[in-house]
Amino acid sequence: MKKHPRLTHGNVWLFGAVLAWSLLFLACSTTRTIVAPTQIEGADFVGSAECATCHSEVMEGFKHATHSGLTMEGPKKIDISCEACHGAGSKHVQAGGGRGSIINPGRETAVCYQCHLDKRGEFALPNSHPVAEGKMTCTDCHNPHKGNAITGGGTAFEGPNETCYQCHSAQRGPYVFEHEASREGCVVCHSPHGSVNAKMLKTRNQNLCLQCHFQQQTGGGILIGGRDHASFLTRGTCWTGGCHEAVHGSHASSSLRF
């Protein structure tokens, strides 16, 4: 007769670990219905067609918006793209409009977090845009009602940096000597929602610059841009070591120096 393996402490631990990972996998792979985190008490869903009676201009632009495909599951499944973010709208309709009868995602970022939960975590990092403090909202940078929620880039007429330049106009230029990375967008160097690094940089110290600027190690030297940087790299970052301070662009030096 074939003997069963002996039950040991190690076997029990292994079985428990496998079971835990299995449950975690099932939890992460389960589809969950998302509902608006805040609702007007007593309100019911009316459908986006009802919203169009007063907000026809917004609805026309919304047809081609990034968020236009939003729906919510439920016993009364209807097209409620608007109410997926603004909450059930029956009270708003009955009141003939008004701020107190509908949810305004521009004032309540928790509405955005119901789908973009990862951004809540990024805004909690040491360096971030002051959304958590209430000084900014998601709609300051993103347009949820028309076109791409991310302004500029791709085939859009506006450049990828136009959203950032609304507040950071000093970085717009033009410069006699521009930093070519700016053509690719501010997000090449910065994490727009939040970062553990100062100035919301994606990577700390000179490692950020070395993502684009090729480094070649030779016998006793480190060539970057055809010049030995071995003695420079110990001074700090490329922009604080007294070399390339004009990181966005310069009017005086092609090496981005003031």
NORVEN-V907673 format. One record per pair of residues at least 12 apart in sequence whose C-alpha atoms are under 10 Angstrom apart, sorted by the first residue. I is the first residue (numbers start at 0). GAP is how many residues later the second one is. D is the distance in Angstrom with one decimal. If there is no record, write none. Layout:
# NORVEN-V907673
I:GAP:D + I:GAP:D
This chain:
# NORVEN-V907673
31:41:9.7 + 32:38:10.0 + 32:39:7.2 + 32:40:6.4 + 32:41:8.5 + 33:37:9.3 + 33:38:6.9 + 33:39:8.1 + 33:50:8.6 + 33:80:6.9 + 33:81:7.7 + 34:36:9.7 + 34:37:7.0 + 34:38:8.6 + 34:39:9.7 + 34:48:9.5 + 34:49:6.9 + 34:50:8.7 + 34:52:8.5 + 34:76:9.3 + 34:79:7.5 + 34:80:9.5 + 35:36:9.3 + 35:47:8.1 + 35:48:6.1 + 35:49:6.2 + 35:50:7.6 + 35:51:5.9 + 35:52:8.7 + 35:67:9.3 + 35:74:8.8 + 35:75:6.3 + 35:76:9.1 + 35:77:9.6 + 35:78:6.9 + 35:79:9.6 + 36:47:9.9 + 36:48:9.0 + 36:49:10.0 + 36:50:8.4 + 36:66:10.0 + 36:71:9.9 + 36:73:6.9 + 36:74:6.3 + 36:75:9.4 + 36:76:8.9 + 36:77:6.9 + 37:47:9.3 + 37:48:8.7 + 37:49:6.9 + 37:50:9.5 + 37:64:9.8 + 37:65:7.3 + 37:66:10.0 + 37:67:9.9 + 37:70:9.0 + 37:72:8.2 + 37:73:7.4 + 38:44:9.8 + 38:46:9.9 + 38:47:8.2 + 38:48:5.3 + 38:49:6.6 + 38:50:9.2 + 38:62:9.5 + 38:63:8.0 + 38:64:7.0 + 39:46:9.5 + 39:47:7.0 + 39:48:7.0 + 39:49:8.1 + 39:50:9.2 + 39:51:7.6 + 39:52:9.0 + 39:60:8.5 + 39:61:6.6 + 39:62:6.5 + 39:63:7.3 + 40:47:9.2 + 40:50:8.7 + 40:60:9.2 + 41:46:8.9 + 41:47:10.0 + 41:48:8.6 + 41:49:7.6 + 42:44:8.3 + 42:45:5.5 + 42:46:6.3 + 42:47:5.3 + 42:48:5.3 + 42:49:8.3 + 42:50:9.8 + 42:51:9.9 + 42:58:8.7 + 42:59:9.2 + 43:39:9.7 + 43:43:8.6 + 43:44:5.0 + 43:45:6.3 + 43:46:5.3 + 43:47:7.6 + 43:48:9.9 + 44:31:8.5 + 44:32:9.5 + 44:33:8.6 + 44:34:9.6 + 44:35:7.3 + 44:37:9.9 + 44:38:7.1 + 44:39:9.6 + 44:42:7.8 + 44:43:4.4 + 44:44:5.7 + 44:45:6.1 + 44:46:9.4 + 45:30:9.9 + 45:32:8.4 + 45:33:8.9 + 45:34:7.5 + 45:36:9.9 + 45:37:8.3 + 45:42:7.0 + 45:43:6.1 + 45:44:5.9 + 45:45:9.6 + 45:46:9.9 + 45:47:8.7 + 46:30:9.3 + 46:31:6.2 + 46:32:5.5 + 46:33:4.7 + 46:34:7.7 + 46:35:7.8 + 46:36:7.4 + 46:37:10.0 + 46:41:8.6 + 46:42:8.1 + 46:43:9.2 + 47:30:8.5 + 47:31:6.0 + 47:32:5.1 + 47:33:6.2 + 47:34:5.8 + 47:35:7.3 + 47:36:9.8 + 47:41:9.2 + 48:30:8.0 + 48:31:8.5 + 48:32:9.8 + 48:33:9.4 + 49:30:9.7 + 49:32:9.9 + 49:39:8.8 + 49:40:9.3 + 49:43:8.1 + 50:29:9.4 + 50:31:7.6 + 50:32:9.1 + 50:38:8.2 + 50:39:10.0 + 50:41:9.6 + 50:42:8.2 + 51:30:9.8 + 52:40:9.9 + 53:39:9.5 + 53:42:9.2 + 53:43:8.7 + 57:87:6.6 + 57:88:7.7 + 58:23:9.0 + 58:86:7.8 + 58:87:8.8 + 59:85:9.2 + 59:86:8.6 + 60:84:6.6 + 60:85:5.0 + 60:86:7.3 + 61:19:9.6 + 61:20:9.4 + 61:82:8.1 + 61:83:5.0 + 61:84:5.1 + 61:85:7.3 + 62:82:8.6 + 62:83:7.8 + 62:84:8.5 + 63:81:8.7 + 63:82:6.6 + 63:83:5.6 + 63:84:8.2 + 64:78:8.7 + 64:79:7.0 + 64:80:5.9 + 64:81:4.6 + 64:82:4.2 + 64:83:5.8 + 64:84:7.2 + 65:77:9.1 + 65:78:7.2 + 65:79:8.0 + 65:80:7.5 + 65:81:6.1 + 65:82:5.2 + 65:83:5.8 + 65:84:8.9 + 66:14:7.9 + 66:15:9.2 + 66:17:9.8 + 66:18:9.7 + 66:76:9.6 + 66:77:6.3 + 66:78:7.3 + 66:79:8.6 + 66:80:8.8 + 66:81:8.5 + 66:82:7.7 + 67:12:10.0 + 67:13:6.5 + 67:14:8.5 + 67:76:8.8 + 67:77:8.0 + 67:78:8.9 + 67:79:9.4 + 68:12:6.8 + 69:12:8.0 + 69:13:9.2 + 69:14:6.7 + 69:15:8.8 + 70:12:8.6 + 70:13:6.5 + 70:14:9.8 + 71:12:6.4 + 81:63:9.4 + 82:19:9.1 + 82:20:8.8 + 83:27:8.9 + 83:30:9.8 + 84:17:9.9 + 84:18:7.6 + 84:19:8.2 + 84:20:6.7 + 84:25:9.9 + 84:26:6.1 + 84:27:7.5 + 84:29:9.0 + 84:30:9.9 + 84:59:9.8 + 85:15:9.9 + 85:16:6.2 + 85:17:4.6 + 85:18:6.0 + 85:19:6.6 + 85:20:9.9 + 85:25:8.0 + 86:14:9.6 + 86:15:6.6 + 86:16:5.7 + 86:17:8.8 + 86:18:9.5 + 86:24:9.1 + 87:13:9.4 + 87:14:7.5 + 87:15:8.5 + 88:12:7.6 + 88:13:6.3 + 88:14:8.7 + 89:12:8.9 + 104:32:8.5 + 104:33:8.3 + 104:34:8.0 + 104:39:9.6 + 105:30:9.2 + 105:31:6.1 + 105:32:6.8 + 105:33:5.7 + 105:34:8.2 + 105:38:9.8 + 106:27:8.5 + 106:29:9.0 + 106:30:6.8 + 106:31:8.9 + 106:32:8.9 + 107:26:9.2 + 107:29:7.8 + 107:30:9.1 + 108:22:8.0 + 108:23:8.5 + 108:25:9.0 + 108:27:9.4 + 108:28:6.4 + 108:29:6.6 + 108:30:9.0 + 110:27:10.0 + 111:25:9.8 + 111:26:7.7 + 111:27:9.7 + 112:25:9.9 + 117:75:9.9 + 118:73:10.0 + 118:74:6.7 + 118:75:8.3 + 119:12:8.3 + 119:73:8.8 + 119:74:9.5 + 120:72:9.2 + 120:73:8.5 + 121:69:9.0 + 121:70:9.1 + 121:71:5.8 + 121:72:4.8 + 121:73:6.7 + 121:74:9.0 + 122:69:9.4 + 122:70:5.8 + 122:71:5.2 + 122:72:8.2 + 123:69:9.2 + 123:70:7.4 + 123:71:8.9 + 123:72:9.6 + 124:68:8.9 + 124:69:5.8 + 124:70:5.7 + 124:71:5.8 + 124:72:9.0 + 124:75:9.3 + 125:68:7.5 + 125:69:6.6 + 125:70:5.4 + 125:71:7.6 + 125:72:8.2 + 125:73:10.0 + 125:74:8.8 + 126:64:9.6 + 126:65:10.0 + 126:66:8.7 + 126:67:5.6 + 126:68:5.4 + 126:69:6.0 + 126:70:6.6 + 126:71:6.2 + 126:72:6.6 + 126:73:5.6 + 126:74:8.9 + 127:63:8.4 + 127:64:7.5 + 127:65:5.7 + 127:66:3.9 + 127:67:6.3 + 127:68:8.5 + 127:69:9.4 + 127:70:9.1 + 127:71:8.0 + 127:72:6.2 + 127:73:10.0 + 128:62:9.9 + 128:63:7.4 + 128:64:6.1 + 128:65:6.6 + 128:66:9.6 + 128:70:9.7 + 128:71:8.6 + 129:63:9.2 + 129:64:9.4 + 130:62:8.9 + 137:55:9.7 + 139:23:8.6 + 139:26:9.2 + 139:27:9.9 + 140:21:9.6 + 140:22:5.9 + 140:23:7.7 + 140:25:8.7 + 140:26:9.9 + 140:51:9.9 + 141:21:8.2 + 149:13:8.1 + 150:12:6.1 + 150:13:9.5 + 151:33:9.6 + 152:31:8.7 + 152:32:8.2 + 158:24:8.4 + 158:25:9.2 + 158:26:8.1 + 159:22:9.0 + 159:23:8.0 + 159:24:7.3 + 159:25:5.3 + 159:26:7.7 + 159:27:8.9 + 160:21:7.9 + 160:22:8.3 + 160:23:8.5 + 160:24:5.4 + 160:25:6.1 + 160:26:8.5 + 161:23:9.2 + 161:24:9.6 + 162:23:9.8 + 163:21:9.4 + 163:22:7.6 + 163:23:9.7 + 163:28:8.9 + 164:21:9.7 + 169:78:9.4 + 170:15:9.8 + 170:76:9.5 + 170:77:6.3 + 170:78:8.0 + 171:76:8.3 + 171:77:9.1 + 172:75:8.3 + 172:76:7.3 + 172:77:8.9 + 172:78:9.6 + 173:74:9.9 + 173:75:8.1 + 173:76:9.2 + 173:77:9.1 + 174:73:8.6 + 174:74:5.6 + 174:75:5.7 + 174:76:5.7 + 174:77:9.2 + 175:73:7.6 + 175:74:6.2 + 175:75:4.8 + 175:76:7.5 + 175:77:8.4 + 175:78:8.4 + 176:69:9.7 + 176:71:9.2 + 176:72:5.7 + 176:73:5.1 + 176:74:5.9 + 176:75:7.5 + 176:76:6.7 + 176:77:5.4 + 176:78:8.2 + 176:79:7.1 + 176:80:9.6 + 177:68:9.3 + 177:69:8.8 + 177:70:6.7 + 177:71:4.3 + 177:72:6.3 + 177:73:8.4 + 177:75:9.6 + 177:76:7.9 + 177:77:9.6 + 177:78:7.8 + 178:67:8.7 + 178:68:6.7 + 178:69:5.5 + 178:70:5.1 + 178:71:8.1 + 178:75:8.8 + 178:76:9.1 + 178:77:7.3 + 179:68:8.8 + 179:69:8.7 + 180:28:9.9 + 180:31:8.5 + 180:66:9.6 + 180:67:8.5 + 180:68:9.9 + 181:65:9.6 + 181:66:7.1 + 181:67:8.8 + 185:15:9.9 + 185:62:9.5 + 186:13:9.7 + 186:14:8.8 + 186:15:8.3 + 187:13:9.1 + 187:14:8.0 + 187:20:9.4 + 187:23:9.6 + 187:24:9.8 + 188:12:5.7 + 188:13:5.7 + 188:14:7.7 + 188:19:7.0 + 188:20:8.5 + 188:22:9.5 + 189:12:5.2 + 189:13:8.4 + 189:18:9.7 + 190:12:9.2 + 203:33:8.3 + 204:28:9.5 + 204:31:6.9 + 204:32:4.7 + 204:33:7.3 + 204:34:8.9 + 204:35:9.2 + 205:27:7.5 + 205:28:9.9 + 205:30:7.6 + 205:31:5.0 + 205:32:5.7 + 205:33:8.5 + 205:34:9.9 + 206:30:8.6 + 206:31:9.3 + 207:29:9.1 + 207:30:9.2 + 208:28:9.0 + 208:29:7.5 + 208:30:9.6 + 209:14:8.8 + 209:28:9.8 + 212:12:7.2 + 213:12:9.6 + 214:13:9.8 + 214:14:9.3 + 215:12:9.2 + 215:13:10.0 + 216:12:9.9 + 216:13:9.2 + 224:30:9.9 + 238:17:9.2 + 238:18:9.0 + 241:15:8.6 + 241:16:9.9 + 242:12:8.2 + 242:13:8.1 + 242:14:6.3 + 242:15:8.9 + 243:12:5.1 + 243:13:4.9 + 243:14:7.9 + 244:12:5.5 + 244:13:6.6 + 245:12:5.9
